[in-house]
Amino acid sequence: MRTSRAAAISVGLTLTALLGAAVAAPAFAVDPEPTHEQRVGVEYFPQPGGEGRRTEVPLTTEAATGRAAARSAAPAGATTDGQVGKLSVTGPSADRLDVVIVGDGYTAGQQDAFHTAAATKWAAITGIEPYSSYQGLMNVWTVDAVSAESGISGDPSADVTKDTALGSYFWCSDTERLICADIDKVASYAAKAPEADLVIVISHSTKYGGAGYSGLEAEGYPFDGVSTLSSDNAQSSMIAAHEIAHSVGLLADEYAYDSYGTWSGGELPDINSSIFTAERMAANRTKWYRWLGESDPTGGTVGTYEGSSYYPFGIYRPTANSLMRALNISDFNLPGREAMIAGFYREANALSSKPGASGAILRTRRIEVSQAELTGLAAPELSWYVDGVRVRRAQGLTSVVPAALGVPADGRTHTVRVESVDRTESVRDPRVRAEATEKLSWTVKASGRKGPEPR
């Protein structure tokens, strides 16, 4: 992970602010659970391809009325329980966004099926831009969770219970397609992988369903969020793609509830929601004004379309539809795409080096850097500088010697800097471009002794 994740819960905090300011009744009903139970907000999608809904659920399976309690230990013979696998590891965890995928409802003999499902689901998610182009900034780990029984509770009907590692179940909060899990158990397994930033729980089922937990850091968990989804339903992959966008891109939901009526508050902090029409947005040079009028990958044109952040009136979104509005489309709109790229760079480093930056080195010491492998939309550029002057012949090099760059043997101290910039056309905001720019520098001790120049 690159930075603190405190900002990543802003979506959940924004929702709280909206609910507090609402003049209409909320669009969801909270189940009448005992007040001492620890509960958290989740988002779910009742129908494949439909819009989302929100509710509150217990954090642990034990707190869910009528569900089997999560077991305390793996079943006998579960030799791979807790085993960590590398689905896609592109660099050190300190420089990457680490995604951990854990399976539930897979017995000891079904772990290969879990690995296949994890690879399939991640391939579906990274088939969406900009996940596809920026996979090089992510590590993806799997953790085997061996269950005593195959499948999960609530499948095919509400009265079915299963003894599983994570206690996953349909019919959470009396909602059939909402899959909840025991988050304490999820955290225990996720902790076995390096520095989990985001967690995906793949529940063993062909039935459509899933959920996205938000605000978990505020509850003391070390990761941004948890997405649950059914393993063998192709449409469930979109749930995780949507939920990760909340944590990484800080994107708001673009759907609305009729009961919320008209928003009467001020401007929102959300990147993809605004109280301004296109004319006012352009005049104020705010939000997604740089994209107004552009053809969008979702179809149509970027503008201001009324209805977003749960309110049908008084708040606008960038496009008629997008992945943040409904799951019948697999594209982010242009402002959302830019926000996701910004999030990837907030969470990860595209540039690392040996020796480490900021140290003092001799002019004959070789410097090696590695740049994350970015493709498609990305346009990474690598440049070298000596005392602030660009060395054009070194463009794109990942291994240099300061003397060969032109650092003289004059007995003085000089500075060598390398700069990685993503020139992607999917970024227009200078602040995002700055986020996508990384610099490393070294103080070079230039000895005055003469000798052969390094080759």
TORMARVEX-536268 format. One record per residue (C-alpha): residue number from 1; residue in three letters; x, y, z. Coordinates in steps of 0.2 Angstrom, whole numbers, always signed. Layout:
// TORMARVEX-536268
   num   residu       u       v       w
   NUM      ala       X       Y       Z
...
***
This chain:
// TORMARVEX-536268
   num   residu       u       v       w
     1      met      +0      +0      +0
     2      arg      +6     +17      -4
     3      thr      -3     +29      +8
     4      ser     -15     +29     +23
     5      arg     -32     +23     +18
     6      ala     -42     +35     +29
     7      ala     -49     +44     +14
     8      ala     -56     +28      +7
     9      ile     -70     +28     +19
    10      ser     -77     +45     +13
    11      val     -90     +37      +2
    12      gly     -98     +29     +18
    13      leu     -96     +45     +27
    14      thr    -104     +55     +13
    15      leu    -119     +42     +13
    16      thr    -121     +46     +31
    17      ala    -121     +64     +28
    18      leu    -134     +62     +15
    19      leu    -145     +52     +26
    20      gly    -144     +64     +39
    21      ala    -149     +78     +28
    22      ala    -163     +68     +19
    23      val    -180     +75     +21
    24      ala    -188     +59     +15
    25      ala    -189     +42     +23
    26      pro    -174     +31     +18
    27      ala    -176     +19      +4
    28      phe    -172      +4     +14
    29      ala    -178      -4     +30
    30      val    -166      -9     +44
    31      asp    -170     -26     +51
    32      pro    -176     -26     +69
    33      glu    -160     -34     +77
    34      pro    -155     -31     +95
    35      thr    -147     -14     +97
    36      his    -131     -21    +105
    37      glu    -126     -30     +89
    38      gln    -112     -22     +79
    39      arg    -119     -18     +62
    40      val    -111     -10     +46
    41      gly    -118      -3     +30
    42      val    -118     -14     +14
    43      glu    -123     -11      -4
    44      tyr    -131     -25     -14
    45      phe    -139     -27     -31
    46      pro    -156     -37     -30
    47      gln    -156     -41     -49
    48      pro    -142     -45     -61
    49      gly    -139     -29     -71
    50      gly    -150     -18     -59
    51      glu    -147      -4     -48
    52      gly    -140      -5     -31
    53      arg    -148      -4     -13
    54      arg    -141      -1      +4
    55      thr    -145      -8     +21
    56      glu    -136     -13     +37
    57      val    -131     -30     +42
    58      pro    -122     -39     +57
    59      leu    -103     -39     +56
    60      thr    -102     -57     +62
    61      thr    -112     -73     +57
    62      glu    -115     -77     +75
    63      ala    -125     -61     +76
    64      ala    -137     -65     +62
    65      thr    -153     -73     +68
    66      gly    -156     -91     +63
    67      arg    -139     -94     +55
    68      ala    -126    -107     +59
    69      ala    -112    -100     +69
    70      ala     -95     -99     +61
    71      arg     -84    -114     +66
    72      ser     -68    -110     +76
    73      ala     -56    -122     +67
    74      ala     -54    -130     +50
    75      pro     -60    -148     +48
    76      ala     -49    -163     +50
    77      gly     -38    -166     +35
    78      ala     -39    -148     +29
    79      thr     -20    -147     +26
    80      thr     -21    -132     +14
    81      asp     -32    -121     +26
    82      gly     -24    -104     +27
    83      gln     -12    -107     +12
    84      val      -8     -91      +2
    85      gly      -6     -92     -16
    86      lys      +0     -79     -29
    87      leu     -13     -75     -42
    88      ser      -5     -60     -49
    89      val     +10     -52     -40
    90      thr     +18     -38     -49
    91      gly     +29     -30     -36
    92      pro     +33     -28     -17
    93      ser     +17     -25      -6
    94      ala     +24      -8      -1
    95      asp     +22      -2     -18
    96      arg      +6     -11     -23
    97      leu     -12     -11     -20
    98      asp     -15     -28     -12
    99      val     -31     -38     -16
   100      val     -34     -54      -6
   101      ile     -47     -66     -13
   102      val     -54     -79      +0
   103      gly     -66     -93      -4
   104      asp     -80     -99      +6
   105      gly     -90    -116      +5
   106      tyr     -76    -125      -3
   107      thr     -71    -142      +5
   108      ala     -53    -148      +6
   109      gly     -55    -157     -10
   110      gln     -63    -142     -19
   111      gln     -48    -129     -17
   112      asp     -43    -131     -35
   113      ala     -61    -126     -40
   114      phe     -59    -111     -28
   115      his     -43    -106     -37
   116      thr     -51    -107     -54
   117      ala     -66     -97     -48
   118      ala     -54     -83     -41
   119      ala     -44     -83     -58
   120      thr     -60     -82     -68
   121      lys     -68     -68     -57
   122      trp     -52     -57     -57
   123      ala     -51     -59     -76
   124      ala     -68     -53     -77
   125      ile     -65     -38     -66
   126      thr     -48     -34     -75
   127      gly     -57     -35     -92
   128      ile     -65     -18     -87
   129      glu     -55      -2     -90
   130      pro     -46      +5     -81
   131      tyr     -43     -10     -71
   132      ser     -36     -18     -87
   133      ser     -23      -5     -90
   134      tyr     -17      -3     -72
   135      gln     -16     -21     -67
   136      gly      +3     -18     -65
   137      leu      -1      -8     -49
   138      met     -10     -22     -40
   139      asn      -5     -38     -32
   140      val     -18     -52     -31
   141      trp     -17     -66     -18
   142      thr     -28     -81     -14
   143      val     -30     -88      +3
   144      asp     -37    -106      +5
   145      ala     -52    -107     +18
   146      val     -57    -125     +20
   147      ser     -75    -128     +24
   148      ala     -83    -143     +32
   149      glu     -97    -143     +19
   150      ser     -99    -138      +1
   151      gly    -109    -123      -3
   152      ile    -116    -109      +8
   153      ser    -131    -106     +19
   154      gly    -147    -100     +10
   155      asp    -144    -109      -6
   156      pro    -155    -114     -14
   157      ser    -168    -109      +0
   158      ala    -168     -99     +16
   159      asp    -169    -114     +27
   160      val    -153    -122     +21
   161      thr    -138    -120     +33
   162      lys    -120    -125     +29
   163      asp    -105    -126     +40
   164      thr     -92    -115     +31
   165      ala     -76    -107     +35
   166      leu     -82     -89     +33
   167      gly    -100     -91     +38
   168      ser    -107     -84     +21
   169      tyr    -126     -84     +18
   170      phe    -139     -78      +6
   171      trp    -155     -70     +14
   172      cys    -144     -58     +24
   173      ser    -156     -46     +32
   174      asp    -170     -56     +24
   175      thr    -164     -51      +7
   176      glu    -162     -66      -4
   177      arg    -148     -60     -15
   178      leu    -138     -51      -1
   179      ile    -123     -62      +3
   180      cys    -116     -58     +20
   181      ala    -101     -66     +29
   182      asp     -92     -66     +46
   183      ile     -81     -51     +44
   184      asp     -70     -57     +59
   185      lys     -67     -73     +50
   186      val     -64     -65     +34
   187      ala     -51     -53     +42
   188      ser     -42     -68     +50
   189      tyr     -40     -77     +34
   190      ala     -35     -61     +24
   191      ala     -22     -57     +37
   192      lys     -12     -72     +31
   193      ala      -8     -63     +15
   194      pro      +3     -48     +14
   195      glu      -5     -31     +18
   196      ala     -23     -34     +13
   197      asp     -30     -18      +6
   198      leu     -46     -25      -2
   199      val     -54     -42      +1
   200      ile     -65     -52     -11
   201      val     -75     -66      -4
   202      ile     -80     -79     -17
   203      ser     -95     -89     -10
   204      his     -97    -106     -18
   205      ser    -114    -105     -27
   206      thr    -121    -104     -44
   207      lys    -135     -92     -37
   208      tyr    -133     -74     -41
   209      gly    -129     -63     -26
   210      gly    -116     -53     -17
   211      ala    -113     -37      -7
   212      gly    -100     -23      -3
   213      tyr     -96     -19     +15
   214      ser     -90      -1     +18
   215      gly     -83      +9     +33
   216      leu     -74      -6     +39
   217      glu     -58      +4     +44
   218      ala     -69     +14     +56
   219      glu     -74      -3     +64
   220      gly     -55      -7     +67
   221      tyr     -52     -18     +52
   222      pro     -36     -15     +42
   223      phe     -43     -15     +24
   224      asp     -54      -3     +15
   225      gly     -69     -15     +11
   226      val     -75     -32      +8
   227      ser     -84     -38      -8
   228      thr     -94     -54      -8
   229      leu    -100     -63     -23
   230      ser    -106     -80     -29
   231      ser     -93     -90     -38
   232      asp    -102     -98     -53
   233      asn    -113     -84     -58
   234      ala    -105     -74     -72
   235      gln    -115     -58     -68
   236      ser    -109     -57     -50
   237      ser     -92     -51     -55
   238      met     -99     -34     -58
   239      ile    -103     -32     -40
   240      ala     -84     -32     -35
   241      ala     -80     -21     -49
   242      his     -92      -8     -43
   243      glu     -88     -10     -25
   244      ile     -69      -8     -27
   245      ala     -73      +8     -36
   246      his     -80     +15     -20
   247      ser     -64     +11     -10
   248      val     -51     +15     -24
   249      gly     -59     +28     -34
   250      leu     -69     +36     -20
   251      leu     -83     +36     -32
   252      ala    -101     +38     -26
   253      asp    -116     +28     -32
   254      glu    -125     +36     -47
   255      tyr    -142     +28     -44
   256      ala    -157     +36     -35
   257      tyr    -172     +31     -24
   258      asp    -188     +39     -28
   259      ser    -192     +42     -10
   260      tyr    -178     +53      -7
   261      gly    -185     +67     -18
   262      thr    -175     +83     -21
   263      trp    -158     +87     -13
   264      ser    -158    +103      -4
   265      gly    -141    +104      +2
   266      gly    -125    +111      -4
   267      glu    -111    +104     -16
   268      leu    -106     +87     -13
   269      pro     -88     +81     -10
   270      asp     -90     +66     -22
   271      ile     -81     +66     -38
   272      asn     -95     +60     -49
   273      ser    -110     +69     -41
   274      ser    -113     +88     -42
   275      ile    -127    +101     -39
   276      phe    -121    +110     -54
   277      thr    -129    +110     -72
   278      ala    -116    +109     -86
   279      glu    -117    +128     -89
   280      arg    -113    +132     -70
   281      met    -100    +118     -69
   282      ala     -91    +125     -84
   283      ala     -92    +143     -78
   284      asn     -86    +137     -61
   285      arg     -72    +126     -68
   286      thr     -77    +112     -56
   287      lys     -80     +94     -55
   288      trp     -79     +85     -72
   289      tyr     -80    +101     -82
   290      arg     -65     +96     -92
   291      trp     -75     +81     -99
   292      leu     -91     +90    -104
   293      gly     -96     +87    -122
   294      glu     -84     +72    -124
   295      ser     -90     +56    -131
   296      asp     -90     +43    -117
   297      pro     -86     +24    -117
   298      thr    -103     +21    -109
   299      gly    -112     +28    -125
   300      gly    -118     +46    -127
   301      thr    -110     +62    -121
   302      val    -103     +68    -104
   303      gly    -114     +81     -97
   304      thr    -125     +83     -82
   305      tyr    -139     +70     -80
   306      glu    -151     +73     -65
   307      gly    -152     +59     -52
   308      ser    -137     +53     -42
   309      ser    -130     +49     -24
   310      tyr    -148     +42     -20
   311      tyr    -157     +58     -24
   312      pro    -168     +58     -40
   313      phe    -168     +77     -41
   314      gly    -156     +91     -37
   315      ile    -140     +81     -40
   316      tyr    -132     +77     -57
   317      arg    -121     +63     -63
   318      pro    -109     +63     -78
   319      thr    -118     +51     -90
   320      ala    -135     +43     -92
   321      asn    -128     +26     -86
   322      ser    -112     +19     -80
   323      leu    -105      +5     -69
   324      met    -108     +16     -54
   325      arg    -127     +17     -58
   326      ala    -131      -1     -63
   327      leu    -123     -17     -67
   328      asn    -130     -19     -85
   329      ile    -115      -9     -91
   330      ser     -97     -13     -89
   331      asp     -89      +4     -91
   332      phe     -85     +18     -80
   333      asn     -88     +35     -88
   334      leu     -74     +47     -92
   335      pro     -74     +56     -75
   336      gly     -75     +39     -66
   337      arg     -61     +32     -76
   338      glu     -50     +47     -71
   339      ala     -55     +45     -53
   340      met     -50     +26     -53
   341      ile     -33     +30     -61
   342      ala     -30     +43     -47
   343      gly     -35     +30     -34
   344      phe     -23     +17     -41
   345      tyr      -9     +30     -40
   346      arg     -14     +35     -22
   347      glu     -13     +17     -17
   348      ala      +2     +11     -26
   349      asn     +19     +16     -33
   350      ala     +24     +14     -51
   351      leu     +42     +17     -47
   352      ser     +54      +8     -36
   353      ser     +73      +8     -35
   354      lys     +90      +0     -30
   355      pro     +98      +7     -20
   356      gly     +84     +16     -11
   357      ala     +81     +34     -15
   358      ser     +87     +49      -4
   359      gly    +103     +41      +0
   360      ala    +121     +47      -4
   361      ile    +130     +37     -17
   362      leu    +146     +38     -27
   363      arg    +146     +43     -45
   364      thr    +152     +26     -50
   365      arg    +137     +17     -41
   366      arg    +124      +9     -53
   367      ile    +106     +14     -50
   368      glu     +93      +2     -55
   369      val     +74      +7     -56
   370      ser     +59      -3     -60
   371      gln     +43      +4     -67
   372      ala     +26      -5     -65
   373      glu     +21     -13     -81
   374      leu      +6      -3     -87
   375      thr      -3      -5    -104
   376      gly     -18      +0    -114
   377      leu     -24     +17    -108
   378      ala      -8     +20     -98
   379      ala      +7     +30    -106
   380      pro     +21     +29     -94
   381      glu     +37     +39     -97
   382      leu     +53     +38     -88
   383      ser     +66     +52     -88
   384      trp     +83     +56     -79
   385      tyr     +89     +73     -73
   386      val    +106     +78     -67
   387      asp    +105     +94     -56
   388      gly     +88     +98     -63
   389      val     +94     +96     -82
   390      arg     +85     +82     -92
   391      val     +97     +69     -99
   392      arg     +88     +65    -115
   393      arg     +99     +51    -121
   394      ala     +94     +42    -105
   395      gln     +75     +42    -109
   396      gly     +67     +26    -104
   397      leu     +83     +18     -96
   398      thr     +80      +8     -80
   399      ser     +99      +6     -76
   400      val    +111     +20     -76
   401      val    +128     +26     -68
   402      pro    +128     +44     -63
   403      ala    +145     +46     -71
   404      ala    +138     +40     -88
   405      leu    +124     +52     -85
   406      gly    +136     +67     -85
   407      val    +140     +69     -66
   408      pro    +157     +76     -67
   409      ala    +172     +71     -55
   410      asp    +174     +89     -49
   411      gly    +173     +85     -30
   412      arg    +156     +93     -28
   413      thr    +139     +86     -23
   414      his    +126     +83     -37
   415      thr    +109     +77     -38
   416      val    +102     +63     -49
   417      arg     +83     +62     -51
   418      val     +72     +49     -60
   419      glu     +54     +54     -64
   420      ser     +40     +43     -70
   421      val     +25     +51     -78
   422      asp      +9     +43     -84
   423      arg      +4     +54    -100
   424      thr     -12     +44    -102
   425      glu     -26     +54    -111
   426      ser     -38     +47     -98
   427      val     -32     +61     -86
   428      arg     -35     +79     -88
   429      asp     -35     +86     -71
   430      pro     -18     +93     -66
   431      arg     -20     +86     -49
   432      val     -22     +69     -55
   433      arg      -8     +71     -67
   434      ala      +3     +76     -52
   435      glu      -3     +60     -42
   436      ala      +2     +50     -57
   437      thr     +20     +58     -57
   438      glu     +33     +50     -46
   439      lys     +51     +55     -42
   440      leu     +66     +47     -34
   441      ser     +82     +56     -31
   442      trp    +100     +53     -25
   443      thr    +114     +64     -19
   444      val    +130     +60     -28
   445      lys    +147     +62     -20
   446      ala    +158     +66     -35
   447      ser    +176     +61     -31
   448      gly    +189     +72     -39
   449      arg    +200     +58     -43
   450      lys    +202     +54     -61
   451      gly    +200     +37     -68
   452      pro    +191     +27     -82
   453      glu    +173     +32     -85
   454      pro    +161     +17     -81
   455      arg    +153     +10     -97
***
